[in-house]
Amino acid sequence: MEDEIGAKRKGSIADPFYSEGKYFSNPRRHSEDSDFKADSFLKLFVPLAKSKKWDINSYADVGCGSGGVTELVSKGLRDAGFKLNISYGYDLSPHVTTLQSESVLYVRKDFCQTNQVVDLVSLFDVFEHVVRPIDFLRDVMERARIVVLHIPLDNTLSNAYRDKFRSMLNDPGHLIFMDSINALNLCSLAGLRVIDYRYTFGFRAPSGHRSLLSKLVFPLRLLLSWISPWLLSRTTGGASLLVVALSPLGLSALSHMNYDGEVE
């Protein structure tokens, strides 16, 4: 019976906290980091996609939040020469219905309950909020060729020493706590083929140095980021992982091309 129920389940298992609008009671929540996240995305993705000769005609930002990142990524892709015909911003929170844009169509719906299929999906700090994250990633990748994930690296010595994991269950609502190896392994276990990744340094984003403690530790974090991003991510924290991966749909398309991206 349990397997039958699981087989019938469609969509994500999301806390009502998000769909009822409490998480985004302020529609601009986290918007101060939009430039930082979009710039990190474009610096990694654009050169890679061009070198692989990937066509990006459709894009969906799942868990789009304030929409700031969605707008900037869409604009950046078009400015880089990709023929982006349509961009979507999906979120469960009711605030998304108030977002208006000439370049992005915002949808209040679970992306995993749609029949939508796009070339590119982005998940900026999303799947760590979801119960059964591997199932969630599998549902997402059924609807996209390329999946880009920005993953917080919470499994740090600093968080462990202060036992912050308990409080982080409520704020910011993280349900799993990863380091870089965990994150890469989880992507593979979900069925994604990781193509490339890069560390991003959230301690340098606007939200990363607001508190007195973050300001005090900033010089140490900066030094560690130069010495070893991995060491930073495992000790003081302040780093995330930006991952570019292909879904089975993307791998299938790749199988019809040679290494340089030319159709055989």
C-alpha positions as CSV (number, residue, x, y, z in Angstrom):
1,M,0.0,0.0,0.0
2,E,2.8,2.4,0.9
3,D,4.5,1.8,-2.5
4,E,1.1,2.4,-4.3
5,I,0.6,5.7,-2.5
6,G,4.1,6.7,-3.3
7,A,3.6,5.9,-6.9
8,K,0.5,8.1,-7.1
9,R,2.2,11.0,-5.4
10,K,2.8,13.9,-7.8
11,G,4.5,17.1,-7.0
12,S,6.7,18.3,-4.1
13,I,6.2,17.8,-0.4
14,A,6.3,21.3,0.8
15,D,5.7,22.8,4.2
16,P,2.5,24.9,4.2
17,F,4.7,27.6,5.7
18,Y,5.7,28.4,2.2
19,S,2.4,28.0,0.3
20,E,0.5,30.1,2.9
21,G,2.8,33.0,2.4
22,K,4.4,33.2,5.8
23,Y,8.0,32.7,4.5
24,F,7.5,35.6,2.0
25,S,5.4,37.9,4.1
26,N,8.0,40.4,2.9
27,P,7.9,39.9,-1.0
28,R,11.4,41.4,-1.2
29,R,13.0,38.8,1.1
30,H,16.6,37.9,0.1
31,S,16.3,40.3,-2.9
32,E,19.5,42.1,-1.8
33,D,21.5,39.2,-3.0
34,S,20.0,38.9,-6.4
35,D,22.9,40.6,-8.2
36,F,25.4,38.4,-6.4
37,K,23.6,35.1,-7.3
38,A,22.8,36.0,-10.9
39,D,26.3,37.2,-11.5
40,S,27.7,34.0,-10.1
41,F,25.4,31.9,-12.3
42,L,26.2,33.8,-15.5
43,K,30.0,33.7,-15.0
44,L,29.9,29.9,-14.7
45,F,27.0,29.0,-17.0
46,V,27.5,31.3,-20.1
47,P,31.0,30.2,-21.0
48,L,30.2,26.6,-20.3
49,A,27.0,26.6,-22.4
50,K,28.7,28.4,-25.3
51,S,31.6,25.9,-25.2
52,K,29.2,23.0,-25.3
53,K,27.0,24.8,-27.9
54,W,23.8,24.4,-25.8
55,D,20.7,26.0,-27.1
56,I,18.7,27.7,-24.4
57,N,15.2,28.7,-25.7
58,S,13.2,28.3,-22.4
59,Y,14.1,28.8,-18.8
60,A,12.3,28.3,-15.5
61,D,13.5,29.5,-12.1
62,V,11.9,27.2,-9.5
63,G,11.3,28.7,-6.1
64,C,11.9,32.2,-7.6
65,G,11.2,34.2,-4.4
66,S,11.3,37.9,-5.1
67,G,12.0,37.3,-8.8
68,G,15.1,39.4,-8.7
69,V,17.4,36.5,-9.7
70,T,15.0,35.3,-12.3
71,E,14.9,38.7,-14.0
72,L,18.7,39.1,-14.0
73,V,19.4,35.6,-15.2
74,S,16.9,36.0,-18.0
75,K,18.4,39.3,-19.1
76,G,21.9,38.0,-18.8
77,L,21.2,35.0,-21.0
78,R,19.6,37.1,-23.7
79,D,22.4,39.6,-23.5
80,A,24.9,36.7,-24.0
81,G,23.2,35.8,-27.2
82,F,20.9,32.9,-26.2
83,K,17.6,32.9,-28.0
84,L,15.5,32.8,-24.9
85,N,11.9,32.7,-26.0
86,I,10.2,32.3,-22.6
87,S,11.2,32.6,-19.0
88,Y,9.1,31.4,-16.0
89,G,9.3,32.1,-12.3
90,Y,7.6,29.4,-10.3
91,D,6.8,29.7,-6.6
92,L,4.3,28.2,-4.1
93,S,4.0,31.5,-2.2
94,P,1.0,33.7,-2.9
95,H,3.2,36.8,-3.2
96,V,4.3,35.6,-6.7
97,T,1.0,36.6,-8.1
98,T,1.8,40.2,-7.4
99,L,5.1,40.1,-9.4
100,Q,4.9,41.7,-12.8
101,S,7.5,41.6,-15.6
102,E,7.7,42.1,-19.3
103,S,10.3,39.4,-19.6
104,V,9.3,36.7,-17.1
105,L,6.0,34.9,-16.6
106,Y,5.4,34.3,-12.9
107,V,3.3,31.3,-11.9
108,R,2.0,30.3,-8.5
109,K,2.2,26.6,-8.8
110,D,4.4,23.6,-8.0
111,F,6.6,23.2,-11.0
112,C,6.7,19.4,-10.4
113,Q,2.9,19.3,-10.9
114,T,3.0,20.8,-14.4
115,N,3.6,19.3,-17.8
116,Q,6.1,22.0,-18.5
117,V,9.4,21.0,-20.1
118,V,12.2,23.6,-20.5
119,D,15.8,23.7,-21.6
120,L,17.1,25.1,-18.3
121,V,15.9,25.1,-14.7
122,S,17.6,26.9,-11.9
123,L,17.2,26.2,-8.2
124,F,18.7,28.9,-6.0
125,D,18.8,27.7,-2.4
126,V,15.6,25.7,-2.8
127,F,15.9,21.9,-2.5
128,E,17.3,22.0,1.1
129,H,13.9,23.3,2.1
130,V,12.0,20.3,0.7
131,V,11.1,16.9,2.3
132,R,12.5,14.0,0.2
133,P,14.9,16.2,-1.8
134,I,16.1,13.4,-4.1
135,D,12.5,12.8,-5.2
136,F,12.1,16.5,-5.7
137,L,15.2,16.7,-7.9
138,R,14.0,13.7,-9.9
139,D,10.7,15.4,-10.5
140,V,12.4,18.6,-11.6
141,M,14.8,17.0,-13.9
142,E,12.0,15.2,-15.8
143,R,11.0,18.7,-16.9
144,A,14.4,20.1,-18.0
145,R,17.5,19.3,-20.0
146,I,19.9,21.3,-17.8
147,V,19.6,21.9,-14.1
148,V,21.6,24.5,-12.2
149,L,21.6,24.4,-8.4
150,H,22.9,27.0,-5.9
151,I,23.4,24.9,-2.7
152,P,24.2,26.3,0.7
153,L,27.0,24.5,2.5
154,D,25.8,24.5,6.0
155,N,27.7,21.5,7.3
156,T,30.5,23.6,8.8
157,L,32.6,23.5,11.9
158,S,31.2,26.8,13.0
159,N,27.6,25.7,12.8
160,A,28.4,22.3,14.5
161,Y,30.3,24.0,17.3
162,R,27.4,26.3,18.0
163,D,24.7,23.6,17.4
164,K,23.0,26.0,14.9
165,F,21.4,23.2,12.9
166,R,18.4,23.1,15.4
167,S,17.6,26.8,14.9
168,M,18.2,26.6,11.2
169,L,15.3,24.1,10.9
170,N,13.0,27.1,11.6
171,D,15.1,29.9,10.1
172,P,15.9,29.8,7.2
173,G,14.0,26.5,7.1
174,H,16.7,24.1,6.0
175,L,16.0,20.4,6.4
176,I,19.3,19.0,5.2
177,F,22.8,20.3,5.9
178,M,25.4,19.6,3.3
179,D,29.1,20.1,2.5
180,S,30.4,20.1,-1.0
181,I,30.9,16.4,-1.3
182,N,27.4,15.7,0.1
183,A,25.9,18.1,-2.4
184,L,27.7,16.5,-5.4
185,N,26.8,13.0,-4.3
186,L,23.2,14.0,-3.8
187,C,22.9,15.3,-7.3
188,S,24.3,12.1,-8.7
189,L,22.0,9.9,-6.5
190,A,19.1,11.9,-7.9
191,G,20.1,11.1,-11.4
192,L,21.8,14.3,-12.5
193,R,25.1,14.2,-14.4
194,V,27.2,17.0,-12.9
195,I,29.2,18.8,-15.6
196,D,30.8,21.6,-13.6
197,Y,30.7,23.4,-10.3
198,R,32.1,26.5,-8.6
199,Y,32.1,27.8,-5.1
200,T,30.3,31.1,-4.4
201,F,31.1,33.3,-1.5
202,G,27.9,34.4,0.2
203,F,30.0,36.2,2.9
204,R,30.7,38.8,0.2
205,A,27.1,39.3,-0.7
206,P,25.1,42.1,1.0
207,S,23.4,39.7,3.4
208,G,26.7,38.0,4.3
209,H,28.2,40.8,6.4
210,R,25.3,42.5,8.2
211,S,25.8,41.1,11.7
212,L,28.6,42.1,14.0
213,L,30.0,38.5,14.0
214,S,30.0,38.3,10.2
215,K,31.9,41.6,10.0
216,L,34.4,40.4,12.5
217,V,35.1,37.1,10.8
218,F,35.0,38.7,7.3
219,P,38.9,39.0,7.0
220,L,39.4,35.4,8.0
221,R,36.8,34.2,5.5
222,L,38.3,36.3,2.8
223,L,41.8,34.8,3.5
224,L,40.4,31.2,3.5
225,S,38.5,31.8,0.2
226,W,41.9,32.6,-1.4
227,I,43.7,29.7,0.2
228,S,41.0,27.0,-0.2
229,P,37.3,27.5,-0.9
230,W,36.7,23.9,0.5
231,L,38.5,24.8,3.7
232,L,36.3,27.9,4.1
233,S,33.2,25.9,3.4
234,R,34.1,23.4,6.1
235,T,35.2,25.8,8.9
236,T,33.8,29.3,9.2
237,G,31.2,28.9,6.4
238,G,30.1,31.6,4.1
239,A,30.3,29.5,0.9
240,S,27.8,27.8,-1.3
241,L,28.2,25.5,-4.3
242,L,26.9,26.4,-7.8
243,V,26.4,23.2,-9.8
244,V,25.6,22.7,-13.5
245,A,24.2,19.3,-14.3
246,L,22.5,17.5,-17.2
247,S,19.2,15.5,-16.6
248,P,18.5,12.3,-18.5
249,L,16.8,14.5,-21.1
250,G,20.0,16.5,-21.5
251,L,22.1,13.4,-21.7
252,S,19.9,11.9,-24.3
253,A,20.2,15.0,-26.4
254,L,24.0,14.9,-25.9
255,S,24.2,11.4,-27.1
256,H,23.1,12.6,-30.6
257,M,26.1,15.1,-30.7
258,N,29.8,14.8,-30.8
259,Y,32.0,16.2,-28.1
260,D,32.0,19.7,-29.7
261,G,28.3,19.9,-29.8
262,E,27.8,19.2,-33.5
263,V,25.0,16.9,-34.5
264,E,26.3,13.6,-35.8
